[in-house]
Amino acid sequence: MKASSLIKASFIILIGLQATANNAIADENLTKFANGKHRSEKNIARNEFRHPIETLKFFGLKPDMTVAEISPGGGWYTEILAPYLKEKGHYIAAGYDPDSKIKYFANGAKRYADKLAADPTHFGKVKLSVMQAPDKLEFAAENSVDMVLSFRNTHNWMNSGHADAVFAAIFKAVKPNGTFGLVQHRAGVHNPKDTSGKLGYVKQSDIIEKATKAGFKLIEQSEINVNAKDKRNYAKGVWTLPPTYRAGDKDRAKYEAIGESDRMTLKFVKPAAM
């Protein structure tokens, strides 16, 4: 073999070894932040049902990405994503409008902002944005985000009739070849009878249809967040189960034994322009 070929082969091997080492460090950091002391014991306990490490790895999360999370709520995933992306990437929290005339949204935005302000070490570089249907959908510049994530939000968009507009806005923000990762309470074949989103459960086929209509392509689906114990036949919908326990103490032990909902985990990609 010629010297030039040996040098080239050695260079390729070194690149491969460095990539492997970088991936190992990234995996370690994901585990560290998912189980970090900056998280409450209550939030860490939910790792058992939400499988954040496996889910984010399935979506292809990397520490140098620009990632937008839609409706981060109380910041459960923020606690993992924000510190993970802090050094090399960017985390956009596309949440409620703090200027909303609806108190629920305005108060939620304030609580979230207060959470970030209370821990600048982990959350100091979070970029706050707004994604609130139907009027405020431009949460990021067009073709600017490597990955958009949505965890258990789609039922709200479906039930309100805003799903098409939200999926179109997400598609617009994602870069060509970028990813849209979605986790959602999954309706069964027979239960619940109402799959509009009112009870929290929606059909997987309906979500795939909406995302495809927006321009995305489904490239992979996972059963990481499956729960076969979830029968989906609760009068108060998915919120009967933990962590909400909407029925109060009635049959609480029964619902605790079931655990959190059965969920679909879907990975979409925005095709590159032809």
C-alpha positions, 0 to 999 in steps of 0.5 A, spaced: 500 500 500 502 506 498 504 511 503 498 516 501 493 510 502 496 508 509 495 516 511 488 516 508 486 510 511 489 512 518 485 518 518 479 515 516 480 510 522 482 516 527 475 520 525 471 514 526 474 513 533 473 520 535 466 520 532 465 514 537 468 517 543 464 523 542 457 519 541 459 516 548 460 522 551 454 525 548 450 519 551 453 520 558 451 527 558 444 525 556 444 520 562 447 525 567 442 530 565 436 525 565 438 523 572 441 530 575 440 533 582 437 539 578 431 535 577 426 533 583 425 526 585 418 526 582 420 528 575 426 523 575 421 518 577 417 519 571 423 517 567 420 510 568 414 511 563 417 517 559 424 514 557 427 520 555 434 517 554 431 512 549 426 517 546 431 522 545 436 517 542 431 514 537 430 521 535 437 522 533 439 528 538 446 531 538 449 536 542 450 541 537 443 541 534 438 547 534 432 544 537 425 547 539 420 544 543 413 545 542 409 547 548 414 545 554 409 545 559 412 545 566 419 544 563 420 536 564 424 535 558 427 542 558 431 539 564 434 535 560 434 538 553 437 545 556 443 543 559 445 538 554 444 543 548 447 549 552 455 548 550 454 546 543 447 547 541 441 551 542 434 550 545 428 553 543 422 553 548 416 554 544 411 555 549 405 559 551 404 567 550 406 571 556 401 576 553 395 572 552 389 575 555 387 567 557 390 567 564 391 559 563 396 561 558 399 567 561 400 564 568 403 558 565 408 562 561 410 566 567 411 559 571 416 557 566 420 563 565 420 563 573 423 556 573 428 558 568 430 564 572 431 560 578 437 556 575 441 559 570 446 554 571 442 549 567 437 554 563 441 560 562 441 559 555 434 557 553 431 561 548 424 563 549 419 563 543 411 563 543 407 557 539 400 558 541 395 556 536 391 559 532 395 566 531 402 565 534 405 559 530 412 562 527 416 560 533 422 560 529 425 562 522 424 558 516 429 552 515 432 554 521 431 548 526 435 541 526 429 538 530 422 540 533 420 535 538 413 535 541 411 531 547 403 529 548 401 536 545 397 533 539 391 531 542 390 539 544 391 541 536 386 535 534 381 537 538 381 545 537 382 544 529 388 547 529 393 541 527 394 542 520 396 549 521 401 547 527 404 541 523 405 546 517 408 551 522 413 546 524 414 544 517 416 551 515 421 551 521 425 545 520 431 545 516 431 540 510 433 533 512 431 536 519 427 531 524 420 532 527 420 527 533 413 526 536 410 522 542 403 522 543 397 518 547 395 513 542 388 511 541 386 503 541 382 499 536 376 500 540 378 505 546 376 510 547 370 511 542 372 519 542 379 520 538 378 527 537 383 529 542 378 530 547 380 525 552 387 525 550 388 519 545 388 520 538 389 515 532 396 514 530 394 513 523 391 520 523 397 523 526 401 520 520 396 523 515 396 530 518 404 530 518 404 527 511 399 532 509 404 538 512 410 535 507 413 530 512 415 523 511 415 518 516 422 514 517 421 510 523 416 509 529 418 506 536 415 502 541 419 505 546 413 508 550 408 503 549 404 501 555 400 495 554 396 495 561 393 502 558 386 500 556 384 507 554 377 506 557 376 511 562 371 516 563 375 522 565 380 520 559 388 519 559 388 524 565 385 518 569 392 515 569 398 518 573 401 523 574 394 527 574 389 522 577 383 526 575 379 521 579 382 523 585 383 517 590 378 513 587 381 507 584 388 510 585 392 504 586 389 501 580 391 507 576 398 507 579 399 500 577 397 501 570 402 507 570 402 512 565 399 512 558 400 508 552 404 512 547 406 512 540 413 515 538 414 517 531 420 520 527 419 524 521 423 528 516 423 534 512 425 532 505 430 536 502 428 540 496 428 537 489 
